[in-house]
Amino acid sequence: MTQNFPYNILDKQQIIQKINKLAASHLPFLFIIDYKAEQGYVIGKDELDERFVRFQTESTNQPINQSTNQLLNWQVHPVSLNEYWQKFEYVLEQIHKGNSYLANLTQPTKVQTNLSLLDLYQLGSAKYKLWLNNKFTVFSPEIFVRINKGIISSYPMKGTIDASIPDAEALLLNDPKEKAEHATIVDLIRNDLSLVAEQVEVKRYRYVDKITTNKQDLLQVSSEISGCLTDNYRERLGDILFALLPAGSICGAPKQKTLEIIEQAEGYERGFYTGICGWFDGENLDSAVMIRFIEQDGDKLIFKSGGGITSQSDLKKEYEELIQKVYVPIRGVN
């Protein structure tokens, strides 16, 4: 007999109150918040049940699956270029009108695979992994914020290229569109962190990571921005997190107007995709932006992906990037 999902979905105020209470008491918990920062889950350590929820970060020291000999069937059915073009043109029009200078445009892609969401979670390798039974699986390479001994750090990720392209890293780092997009997001995140922290500064600017997927290796560009929280920040941890939402890297700038543009352009609900999830261990916090996201929709699987649009964006390149990001990070598949 199948048991019902045991966790109640909470509204914004309930999430804030529960996070503040647990963090002030130094009690560990998992939190999961949707894209619009309207609802989510806060699950105390003693409430975790691996039949319904599993989560992994770099800091939890759990083994990461490096390879598998299992045959992976992976078929992708994205929106058509013509359908994407209409949405892309609307965003570009808004940018040319001065209403935004960076907007993250995403779309749902139907995928077919012989593996379940739990199979994919168990086989996948990523900085952050999350599985909710019959709901979704996440393989995120992107940190949202980390808090360690009162220092809050964010690592916005903007810029992707196929690692097999000759001189891929140099091409990525020197691309004018990618440089402008990354600079915009770094500035936005620096301003966001200044709302909750002091002495905010960029520690590292545009460093490159390699990500291995079931299709190819990708290079992605990130930066590190840090600031200092007050000594009593745990009592306000929920308020601090919501002050930073939605994550700047998955909406754009200026944030509020760009959110309206995204709502009009995309034509679907992101739900928990591009929300955040994380783990508070009683002292410190580690969290991720929920990208590389596969959602269960009845008997179908929907992969949600996208990229940043600027005035310099090229339609076909942006469409290809949307599809390029529809992958599962499983090494050694047959």
Steps between C-alpha positions, in 0.01 A plus 500: 500500500642843397532747786402863457770766485545586869616861481262796501570781259551828686435860394768771511433616855485145636835418333665813645370429850604134497849574362554777757386275785707195401813702416484699825485166686793361293279216371589356153243515220447476124318783322348510150349826366329558164605750231246767596600471868138433590504145637718203587611250762707517817584151624679448830777241516284269714218522241710388201373179342705366205188340352381851414796737498875473441754781488874525454754783505877515472512560876289199602794270411282238335655290221443635150436249225779534245383255235248235405476222246122533486362583155341845497226572250464879473275666241440875492196678350553877534271782393541588134741772391201699369320482835817598685561784251169667592591501870858606427379793285269623776787500753733671252235766431472571875878529526513744208228706672725526805273294728774241563862451407517130589211253512525126561265330252414135576277236343375147579632207295332159494749219561471123482723263693499142619607613848285632784559829680653303786726303261624826350559648846699196615713483184556871452801700615463870588593753769138488616241228452139490617223246448138534609292188444268533197582872474846585363874434493770769495869478401621852566855624436412849630544614859241749626657613826731343754527627857808396694588659836294809422639553148235481226624421149322472165635346179290615200549285190469659155663377180502150347689339210568152362840405643597310184508815287861605425614775741162472672606673823654799319195531274269496800698750707548740208146490360360858529143381567612258771724763661219755513247246633734382773591854607130586530427202723803560722387858553144384579614235749739745666207740549278216631758390756538862612137484618589241766877527554782750546843528336373334181771443236577289193757240610543321165382619159412273206668170583427188293369158610461186288176300522470145364162394358349201323550685169819707528727701728401862558698799626311744722607836643437612861605776739523513881350788701516514883388714794476493882178427690418625849563267795128424549430416134363153579196655669425674169619232257161457333467875448855515359430226243175658380664842469724343232221328303442431220865425425640770273673254268170345387293814448709800393535873553338719605346219697138604555425621145684202351284262705194654333657459155584136571144434618361639175754335269535144630134390496542222756549462875856441620373367834796383706737526203749785563391516863753411770570206728752459777618346824562671834718275719433682827785747449555570130292498182556366148247556222445470125301658220273225368614481138553178296149410609277206395134509606241222511177602326267202520671231293720755320837652588568869437852645501512876552795706371598837358756778482559872529386731220673834439495751215793307347327159506473286188176304455652172382778503762251558780271225368795261478606587856149424629521152342866451598401533866247215476728232639556271795849499657566127479851382409584182315159429349492244220 
